[in-house]
């Protein structure tokens, strides 16, 4: 049970895009939401029910910004470049199965991408976001992309970037990070909740 006196950080993954549907790595390619992605972003807003947050941050990518807007938080949001998705470099637009056929054993969270970001670079961005969140009081809401949010959760919990591989996220999902015992124990309160998302 969450402690109402301690701040909560809600993580909203952007709604569906054509590439999230097809399983292609979508880093910096600035794709729009699909029709279903827009519909589910609206449902995410209904789930949040105009809840107020001390801080609302969004990735600069339009899939995250559009999700934020459809959820009803555009006017409260600040763009944070650190929330951008992993830069996949040479693997942009490719499916994991294709990469693994050429590079058996490849793991994004351990190996990164040629010509793109290393796990250490993504972890450093996540650490800056964690520091920003812990420096402010009150609840926060973040709109970003799947792989970055998985790294953010790992770093919030004090785990290595590689632990992000264990935190799968669906599009338009809602997750919650928080603390127990006067902010000294970071915890995961909710993960990959999609009960608001339609078929």
Secondary structure, DSSP 8 states (H G I E B T S, - for coil): ---TTS--EEEEE---BHHHHHTB--SS----B-HHHHHHHHHHHHHHTT---SEEEE-SSHHHHHHHHHTT-GGGEEE-GGGS----GGGTT-BHHHHHHHSTT--HHHH--TTS--HHHHHHHHHHHHHHHHTS-S-EEEEE-HHHHHHHHHHHTT--GGGGGG----TT-EEEEEEETTTTEEEEEEEEE-TT---
